[in-house]
Amino acid sequence: MQEGKSQHDILYDYLQINHNPLIFILDNFETPWNYKDARTDVKHFIEKIADFSCVTLIVTMRGMEGPGEIAWQILGESQIPTLSMEAAREAFYQVSRKIKTEDNSGKIDHLNEQLDCVPLAIRLIAQLAKKISLENLLRRWNELKTKILSESGAQPGKLTNVEFSIELSVRLLDPAAKDLLGALSYLPNGVPNWNQTLSEMLPDVPEPEIKVLQLLDCSLVLEKSEALMMLAPVREYIAARYSISDFFRNQIEIFYVGITEMISSNSKPGEDLELHTLNFFKTFSQYQGQGGQEKAALCLQTLGDKYYYVNQYSNAAKFLTEARVKFQNMNNEYEAANCLRQMGNVHRMQSRYNEAIAILAEAKSRFEQIRSEQGIAGCLYSLGEIYRGQSKYNEATAALSEARVLFQSIGNQGGAANCLKSQGDIYYMQSKYSEVTETLLEARVLYQSVGSQLGTAECLQSQGNIYRMQGKYSEARETLSEAKVLYQSIGNQGGTAYCLLNLGDIYRQQSKYNEARETLSEARAVYQSIGDQKGTADCLIVLGLTLEDQNQLDEALSLILEAYAIYSTINDVSEMGRCLDRSGIIYRKMGQYELAKQAFTDALGSYSQLQSTAHYNMGWCLFEFGLLFKDMGEYSEARKKFQEARDLFASHGELQDCVETCEEALEEMESLAEVAQ
């Protein structure tokens, strides 16, 4: 110190004459920056220091922006950084000293997921894991939430207690921002597309953008993919300490009722439906607004149906189950049974046939008790679809015929048309093409009479496939193109992609390989845009077949195996078997007989898991296995496989053409065996 000079003056004089590089590290800088009325002085001080060329400043603080008029370079993320799941798991193991096992890893991943992989939360909960089991730790988290995230025996501080750290930021807020924070903590999905949505969701919040910026500056919320989010520890603490006001809760309920009612009157699925899924469920499962539990149940049912139609089956089951409980509590037996019927359809679409049959039988029984012919017919139709999927054609025809009679008796032409279309699909599987054409035409007339463009498009699509199977390629292209136009007019991208997929296969069968690849690539792009993994894999299969036809076997095999990987992720056992089967054929063509053997063996293993639903595919796999042994000159083994294939086709009773093909192969084996002798 020098007389007549302040501490600041001495510092500035030193920096003026200094030529050595200096680093100033100002940690936790939000403390002086937000202290009472000191910001102006602090701003002047730090800007003055930053002007000296010898100085490098490193500042850590809560908030999105650095202090003062300084061109800060942001190191890392501007918001609270979280760990990857792999890093979070490794951190947990290192702190907790748990032994690495598959069982432990699953439980640890679940815990870290609950904590949104926040480093401080993981460190504190991992310390607890030294003393108690992972099962008890998870139970305590579910019961106590952030109360357990503190270092045992330590003075509460921002590095030893998650709640203390969060509260430091909350103290920086004005009352209006705290109210908004409480409202945001109510929403597990946060506010998707918040710049547009927040003012619609909470119309009475004055200047919401300014309040949000205040929350972002305190690191209590973060912006991710245009959504306003809260990390799990913050959300749990705020929800418990600063719970949502009744006023804001009512506004959120009104907002989500409006979205749901718009969805129910709109034939196209909501593009942002999945962004709000958790918010929908929490809002309506805990609904307190106008219309009461009946309104909540109807909204849950509407959303469950919509998730079903966009193939999000786990969400569909979750919403329908909750809706059913609410309907039962209100003694609304009809809608409760309706939810049960749709849950049966969810299981049906996931090929869980036994569960689906049991659920649909229960729903049918309940409809019979309240004498609802509409409900009974709906259950019979779904049962018919299940039997069709299991290749139980006699049972399917009986159920569909009964359903059709009931639909016609109550004047439900759309339901009757659905039964006819399904019956047409059965004829298609039986190669009864004239019956298919007649049935589909009748169904199409009914669909057109009720103005169902979707039903009409599906009939055209099926008819196009008939022409394709009959080798009538020009008629097939014309019909499928007409179906595609209809699908596009109603915004059904899945139907559009399916038509493109079949058009691509037609080009393949006509050896128009460039057109095939172009059309199949377009179909694949559409499937990818709507997140349809199965459709994407289906395109890869046909692209693989196209390359196989051109004898580009390595490239074909690569696409088939890529499709297999996708089917594995969605556990589509039937298509996994199909990929293995096809890869076996390609290996055989490449002369890689041992790999082909293994592929056919694995394919049969996949088909065997499907039991009664895989006669056709398993039979042809055995037949191809026989061809492999024939190429290898092992005629006795080939004969065994052809016999197994023949017997399997014969046991089904409706695959006589396949039986005859096997008989011809067996006769050829006899001739080859005689020549060999």
PyMOL commands that set and color helices and strands:
alter all, ss='L'
color gray80, all
select helices_A, chain A and resi 7-17+30-33+39-50+85-96+102-114+119-128+134-148+162-170+175-185+194-201+208-217+232-241+246-264+273-285+292-309+313-329+333-349+353-369+373-389+393-409+413-429+433-449+453-469+473-489+493-509+513-529+533-549+553-569+573-590+593-608+611-613+615-631+635-652+656-676
alter helices_A, ss='H'
color red, helices_A
select strands_A, chain A and resi 22-26+55-59+222-224+227-229
alter strands_A, ss='S'
color yellow, strands_A
deselect
rebuild
show_as cartoon
